[in-house]
Each structure stands twice: as C-alpha cells, then as structure tokens.
Amino acid sequence: MNTAIHQVRNNVRRTTSARPVCYPVRPQTEKELFSVGRSLWYRYTTSFGPCREVHHHHVQQLAHLVGKSVGYVEHAINHYLTH
C-alpha cells in the first residue's frame, strides 16, 4: 500500500477522535442555575481564594476543569452572586 494512503488514514483517525462531542443543552430553571452557580462559586473560591471579584482567567480555568463553556460558568456564577 502506498505511504500517502497510510498518512491520509492516520490523519482521518486523528481528526475524528480529537473532535469534542457536543450534546444539546437543556434549558435550566432559575433554581437549577442558582444551584449550579453556588457549586461553581464554591469551587472558584476554594481554587482561587475568597475574592468577590470574578477574574476572567480564573473562570476560563474553572470552565476547563468542569467541562462547561466559559459563558455558561460566568452566567451561573453571576446569577448566584446577584440573587
């Protein structure tokens, strides 16, 4: 078999396995968002200290740790802190 064909097959394997699986996000109620925000805020303060300011870099790290989008994590934390 030609080496070019092997390279194409290896590239296909690499690219398909590296794609993240996206699941549809179900809409959350205010109560669920508050609960998620509380647990995320707890993880935020235990990881980065009890500062009331939310730093974007820390939110990015937290979102990566929990496997959620940065916007979702920011929204949930802000919802918890303002209600």
C-alpha positions as CSV (number, residue, x, y, z in Angstrom):
1,M,0.0,0.0,0.0
2,N,1.2,3.5,-0.8
3,T,2.6,5.6,2.1
4,A,0.4,8.5,1.1
5,I,-2.7,6.4,1.7
6,H,-1.4,5.5,5.2
7,Q,-0.9,9.1,6.0
8,V,-4.4,10.0,5.0
9,R,-5.9,7.2,7.1
10,N,-3.8,8.2,10.1
11,N,-4.9,11.9,9.7
12,V,-8.5,10.9,9.5
13,R,-8.2,8.8,12.6
14,R,-6.5,11.6,14.5
15,T,-9.0,14.3,13.5
16,T,-12.2,12.3,14.2
17,S,-11.0,11.1,17.6
18,A,-10.0,14.7,18.6
19,R,-13.4,16.3,18.0
20,P,-15.3,17.1,21.1
21,V,-18.8,15.5,21.5
22,C,-21.4,18.2,21.7
23,Y,-24.6,17.4,23.5
24,P,-27.7,19.6,23.3
25,V,-28.0,21.8,26.4
26,R,-31.4,21.6,28.1
27,P,-32.8,24.8,29.4
28,Q,-32.4,25.2,33.1
29,T,-34.8,26.7,35.6
30,E,-33.7,29.6,37.8
31,K,-33.4,27.2,40.8
32,E,-31.1,24.8,38.8
33,L,-29.0,27.7,37.6
34,F,-28.7,29.0,41.1
35,S,-27.6,25.6,42.4
36,V,-25.0,25.2,39.7
37,G,-23.8,28.8,40.3
38,R,-23.4,28.0,44.0
39,S,-21.4,24.9,43.4
40,L,-19.3,26.6,40.8
41,W,-18.7,29.6,43.1
42,Y,-17.6,27.2,45.9
43,R,-15.1,25.6,43.5
44,Y,-14.0,29.1,42.4
45,T,-13.3,30.3,45.9
46,T,-11.6,27.1,47.1
47,S,-9.3,27.2,44.0
48,F,-8.6,30.9,43.7
49,G,-9.3,32.4,47.1
50,P,-12.3,34.2,48.7
51,C,-12.2,37.3,46.4
52,R,-15.5,38.8,45.4
53,E,-14.1,39.8,42.0
54,V,-14.5,37.3,39.3
55,H,-11.4,37.2,37.1
56,H,-11.9,36.0,33.5
57,H,-8.7,34.0,33.5
58,H,-9.8,32.1,36.6
59,V,-13.2,31.5,35.1
60,Q,-11.6,30.1,32.0
61,Q,-9.6,27.6,34.1
62,L,-12.7,26.6,36.1
63,A,-14.7,26.1,32.9
64,H,-11.9,23.9,31.6
65,L,-11.9,21.9,34.8
66,V,-15.7,21.3,34.9
67,G,-16.1,20.8,31.2
68,K,-18.5,23.7,30.6
69,S,-18.3,26.8,28.4
70,V,-16.8,30.0,29.8
71,G,-20.0,31.9,29.1
72,Y,-22.1,29.3,31.0
73,V,-19.8,29.4,34.0
74,E,-19.8,33.2,34.1
75,H,-23.6,33.3,33.8
76,A,-24.2,30.7,36.5
77,I,-21.7,32.4,39.0
78,N,-23.2,35.9,38.3
79,H,-26.7,34.5,38.7
80,Y,-25.7,33.0,42.1
81,L,-24.0,36.2,43.3
82,T,-26.8,38.5,42.3
83,H,-29.8,36.5,43.7
